[in-house]
Structure formats: C-alpha cells, structure tokens
Amino acid sequence: MLSSLSITEAHEQLKKKQISSRELVQSCIDRIESIDKSLNAVIFRNFERALAEAKKIDDQGVSDHPLSGIPYLAKDIFCEAGIPTSACSNILRTKDYKPPFDSTTTARLKAAGAMSIGKTNTDEFTMGASTETSCYGPTRNPWDITRVAGGSSGGSAAGVAADECLFALGTDTGGSIRQPAGFCNVTGLRTTYGRTSRYGVMSMASSLDTIGPIAKNIEDLAIILQTIAGKDPLDGTTGDIPVPDYRASLKKDMKGMRVGIPKEYFIEGMNAEVEEAVRSAAKVFQNLGATLHDISLPHTKYATPCYYVLCPSEVSSNMARYDGIRFGHQIENPKDLLDHYIRVRSEGFGSEVKRRIMIGTYALSAGYYDAYYRQAQRVRTLILQDCTEAFQKVDVIIAPVSPTPAFKVGAHEGDPVAMYLEDIFLDPQVMAGIPALSLPGGFSRPQAGVPALPIGLQIMGAQWGEEIVLHAGYAYEQATEWHKKKPRL
Ligand code: GLN
C-alpha cells in the first residue's frame, strides 16, 4: 500500500517515476474510505482538489523538494482558503465556516508541492486530551478501537498510524501533539514557542500554542519542520532565528551527548511499564555513547496547575470572537443583542469550552487576578529557570509522555480533573516554551482482553534546540524497532 510509505521513500519513488503523485493520493483516499469509519480520524475530505493538485505536479514533474507530490492531513484548525474549517465546534460547523485565507504553515507546504487531502478530528478548539470533546464524536485508537487516540490532535495521530496519509499537522498547546503520537506509536514534535507560525491557525491559548508535525519517523519530521519553520511577518511572535539544516544533523555521532533523567518525572505509583520504557531508553542512549545524568527540575509538579490557570485565561479571551455576528452559528429571532450572544454561545460551544471560559474569566477578574493569573505567571518563570539551569548540565532530557498507555473511550467522562492530569508530563515544556519530541518507546504487555498498547518516549531540548532533539530521537529510532510496528486494521 503506497500510503504506508514514509516521505523519503515516497520521494525516491516519485523521482524515479516508479509511482505518480496521483497514485499516492489515491492510495490515501482508498485507505481512508476503507478504514476511517471505525476510526473517525478524518472529518472533512478534500479528495477532488488533492487529486487535481497531484495531477498538476505529475504533469510538471516532481521537484527536488522532498514534499513535492506528498499528500497530508491537517488538523481541523488550520485555515485553508475555501475549505470548511470548524475546530470541531458547532459554533463554526453549523454555518459551514470557510476561511478566506491560508495559514502560513499550509501555504508553505503548498509552495513545496505537498497537498492537503482533508481535515482531521480534534477536541473542540483543541481543548482536551482524548479527541472526545469534538462535535464529530471521538477518534478511535488504531491499536484498539475501544480506546482513545489521545488528543487533541487525535485525528492526525490516528491518521498517520493507520496510513491514511504520509504525515499530518497538529498543534501542541499542552501536549496535543506528543500525547496522541505516544498513544498511536507515531512521532510528533512540539516546537519551541515561536519556531513555527501560528498565523491562520485557530487559537486556543496564544502564549502557549505551537504548530508541529506528526509523521512516521524522525527524518520525515525533520523534512516537514525544515519546510514550515522560521520567521513569519504575519506572526509577530515567531523568532528571527536561523533555521538549521535539521536533516543534515540527524546522523551525527551520539558520543558524549549528555542525557538528563529528571527525578520528578518518576513519581510514586506511576505505571511500571511506562517507567521501564524510559529506563530502558536511557540504556539505549548509554550504549550509543551518550552519558546519563540524574537531574532535578524542582518546579515540575506546579506545571499542570499553572497551565490550567493560564490556558483557560487565554481561552476566555480568544473565544470572545465567536459571537455569531460576522460568521459562525446563528439563531432565530433574538430578543436583543444580549439574547443573541447568549443563545449563539450556549448552543454553539460544548461543555469543555464553556468550563474554560468560566474558569478563565474568574481567574482574570479584578479581585482574583493577583491570586491566580499573576501567581501562575510567576511560577511559569520558575519552571523556565529550572530548564535553563538543567540545560547547562545536559543536552537533552528524557521522560515519559503520559502516565499510562491509551485509556478507554469514556474513561474520564464527567471528571475533567482526571482528564487534565493526563497532561502532567507534558505541561512543564509548555511553561518553559521548549521543544519536545514524542516517539515510539515500547509497548505494554498484552493481558486478558487488552492488546499490547504503544508507550511514548519524550525527548526535550533547550529553547530553539529542535536540531539536537531530532538528532537524539533519530539515534534512538535507529537503535530500536518500535516505530516499525503497525496496527492491524
Ligand atoms: N490536554 C491539554 C488541554 O486540554 C492540551 C491541549 C492542547 O495541547 N491543545 O488543554
């Protein structure tokens, strides 16, 4: 099946004219049509346009850019001109919102010759850790369809794992690329805040949102990052920092690389198989010539509480634009303007979005601002300082992605705090704005009625350090076989 190729494999075959871009796109379409009913990863299909673009590329001949003629899926918050984009929320879905412009990321991919074949499922406005808050219903995990694919980029991770595309785009505000990648046995990268442009991507929390790729291996991640990274005049928060040649650095020697193991990530009562996976990853690094260092990141445990003050605060502000005046959900015969706002937003938003708007409005209110928002910002600085100090002693830090493998659909229903705690290993990097990679790091042992489930490994680096994070990830990937395992569907 062509859709199971990696980007580098597909590029080679396209260049040699062994396959055409049209055939590649068609293979993804066939795969989506045959299996997506059971996964619900793809919520909008853009097949005709993708086939037309592929034909154009075939007629011109693929370029030397490794993404020329390569089909991908985009999370349903990336704007593409004229393509329905809903953030999987009824507030945009009911009126079939079509953005009039392209996000910088999809525009850069298009310029390289890649084509978007559809939109993937996400938690509503990316708020969640399971893709269950989507107005389209949950995405199922390709390894066990009674379980979640993770979230919020669950559709993107499941789509890549199930070979519905060659790669996908996700966003990571509080773990939404890394956690689903870990649950589905694919690789995903959260970039340094400001490394990739947020322009044209619907915001959740603007000081935390990052854009990144989900792919089948590390080399593919490097290719995509190379294409989408860098200063964007349309997003003032992107850094004017040179973008290194990520692919060229992958094969460097691991000798002497200092790998940190933070004691705060190995907490009492943690899942034994998750702990074992990270400990054996450390040994893999040691065998590759790296040195291991026990380190401490003392403020780690405050990251998730801080995140759930800062994120809802920014959510409450960002969601204000969905008022049903210029676009989005409409209601009949409002009594007055206030009635219009109340009914549009009550009907349009789901309960997790409403919960965050309320928490955020409370945390930002005059009487509580100092106690919550300002305090959380201060603690955020302490978490960043932990990282700055740690990265003077080590080059990368390894940790688990999630406390357990993928949980059952509905497992956290009615318990938002249990869902928030899924992020405990994913929020410190967000507070510090550092890059972090999630890659296949092992499997749980199968038990009665529970198949072997993927376990993710996390590798973090200092700010703007994607190059070394990918280099370490590549070395680990070459030394292990986990990423080669595919779900049976
Ligand atoms: N689970 C986190 C949340 O619900 C992460 C979301 C995200 O990264 N988009 O906020």
Residues whose N, C-alpha, C, O or C-beta is under 5 A from the ligand:
A	BS01	LIG	T126 M127 G128 A129 G151 S152 T171 D172 T173 G174 G175 S176 D423
